[in-house]
Amino acid sequence: MAQGTTRFAHRPALDGVRAFAVAAVLVYHGGVAAVPGGFIGVDAFFVLSGFLITSLLLAEIAGTGGIRLAAFWGRRARRLLPALLLMLAVVVPASRFLLASGDLPPVRGDALAALCYVANWRMIFRGSDYFAQTATPTPLQHTWSLGIEEQFYLIWPLVVLAVLVGVAGFRRGRGAPPPPAAARRWVLLGICLAGGAVSTVLCWLLYAPTDSSRAYYGTDTRAVALLTGCALAVLLQHRMPAANAGRHRRAGRRRVEHPLLGAATVLAVLGLCWAASHATGATDWQYRGGFAAIAVAVAVVIAHAVLSPGSPTAWVLSRWPMVALGRISYGVYLWHWPVFVFCSAARLGFAGIGLFAVRCGITLAIAIGSYFLVELPIRRGRLVPRGSRLAPAGVLTGMALVAVVVLGATAGLPGGGPVRAAGGGGKPVVVPSRSPAPVAPVRRPGRAPGREPRIDFFGDSVSWTLGTYLPPHPGLNVHVRALEGCGIATLPDILELGGPHTNYPGCTRWPSRWKSGVTADDPDVSVILLDRWELMDRRLNGRYQHVGQPGYDAYLTKQLTTAVRTVAARGAAVVLLTAPYTHRAERPDGSLYGEDQPARVDAWNTLLRRVGAAHHATVLDLNHVLCPAGKFTWSIHGVQVRSDGLHLTPQGDQQIVAPWLLPQLSAIATGTHR
């Protein structure tokens, strides 16, 4: 960066903007109900980044007549990369110990994508909807925004340099004198406005209510905020000439009035407050021009703080708590999400405001340490001198070492849990006979003497994992007719993990699918395990209801009665397994979603027993086996039984469930069960 009069002076109020931005993100991820739209803090970061980077580039052009790209990118690397490398080097190994096995597989790819600053595109290709939690989110999900910023830092200086060279070449070709700064500003402003318009249109067109990932994570669709900041820098360049810090501090004591801008700032702040309190992942307006409007509002606040350093806006943003938080905001953003994921309510034992306070306290402590022990020393050249030839080598070495840590810490990860049990066309998985060894013969009318007992499993993905992972048992012929994502509740308007959902294709045809399975297999024992999809809120008679409420219980009783009659149609004995407690995901404040609440599980199991008694079905208490202490648990006697808080692990099924279940199924099939 050019020195002396070409330096872009530090403005404390801009640290205040950073503070508000990161605070909004914290309260959003902390589940503060009053701020469901706190994710707009990321947009504020984008606008501020565009403004600062463009201001720095324009200041360098004004002082030197050009841009030293290598030096620019080197400064960005010094500013951003060390803290990121530290975070990745800590978080990835920690994930092996602090995440459930079913939540581990994405971590390696997410870490490598974050290291290469392409995390946003990985999220898109994975279909990782930012607002639709279907499991514990990856601790690196937040790095998507860093990817967008770094891609911008790579491309935008090239655009500015191209404008600088292009305008000069155009005028030189016409025999005109070198272009004035105003000519470059107009071209850059046009690029910013046109690019922002294109970005807004793309966001509108690429948004899909069922999956907002492409519109939310895309560099092209979110560029409007960055380009708004760039446009602001171009517009304000001649209004805030580069100055040294002392001149800026003296100017800060003078009250510079901009009445219209002040009024616009009031409206902008009100608009941002409204957006933060009303925007959600399910609101369409933010993708249809809303992100652009938010960016403009943030730009107005920045403009007022910069042009009127004596204004109330600048005064509030320049208070020392705001400045202090703003200076460590990068570290706060980097560390807050892993801390929030690792410090779950299940692990700490409490939720709500206490959990939020602990998470924020840990985040601030780590961010302060990162700032003073890592970021500042490297930025100021204490560890590697500025301009040293060792700096590029250090960057590459650091990235390589972190890559090795990532690969080593994620080696041998388990599979990503059950995939949809149906192949093409929704055909259920069928597991053939486990062992030729005979057991007591089946004693049922119409059965060939000595035939192996046949056991069919019906239900959803939990039933699928249970039946599929069972070890061989002498003489039992097991078929798995369960289908992932499909229970017996078929009302289409569903709330899953607090968000709208609908039935997967083919789920409403479960009676005919189960009937076909019974006809094909002619089982001796039909095992039904249902839980997740029966515990969710579904719209019935115009309002959302759930198990435990009379109207919905009547509906579930009818559905379960149909299920029992269907699987017993050819004379099979029916076994109903109670639903175990689950812990699939927590709300941002640490509380449980409805389908994970123990009261709903208890209500469903009560209904299950009532229907079982009415239709002479055998009820086996799987919940007591998997949750012996009367609450959800990950492990029993040192054996991990759940991969993701919901599905069974192979070892849990084989070492804990099978010794309890298989002998009973064998006894029921042969008529010897008591």
Buried (B, 14 or more C-beta within 10 A) or exposed (E): BBEEEBBBBEBBBBBBBBBBBBBBBBBBBBBBEEBBBBBBBBBBBBBBBBBBBBBBBBBBBBBEEEBBEEEBBBBBBBBBBBBBBBBBBBBBBBBBEBBBBBBBBBBBBBBBBBBBBBBBBBBBBBEBBBBBBBBBBBBBBBBBBBBBBBBBBEEBBEBBBEBBEEBBEEBEEEEEEEBEEEBBBBBBBEBBBEBBEBBBBBBBEBBEEEBBBBBBBBBBBBBBBBBBBBBBBBBBBEEBEBBEEEEBBEBBEEEEEBEEBBEBBEEBBEBBEEBBEEBEBEBEEBBBBBBBBBBBBBBBBBBBBBBBBBBEBBBEBBEEEBBEBBBBBBBBBBBBBBBBBBBBBBEBEEBEEBBBEBBBEBBBEBBBBBBEEBBEBBBEEEBBEBEEEEBBEBBEEBBEEBBEBBEEBBEEBEEBBBEBBBEEEBEBBEBEEBBEEEBBBBEBEEBEEEBBBBBBBBBBBBBBBBBBBBBBBEBBBBBBBBBBBBBBBBBEEBBBBBBEBEBBEBBBBBBEBBBEBBEEBBBBBBBBBBBBBBBBBBEBEEEBBBBBBEEBBEBBBEBBBBBBEBBBEBEBBBBBBBBBBBBBBBBBBBBBBBBBBBEBBBBBBBBBBBBBEEBEBBBBBBBEBBBEEEEBBBEBEEBBBBBBBBBBBBBBBBBBBBEBBBEBBBBBBBEEBE
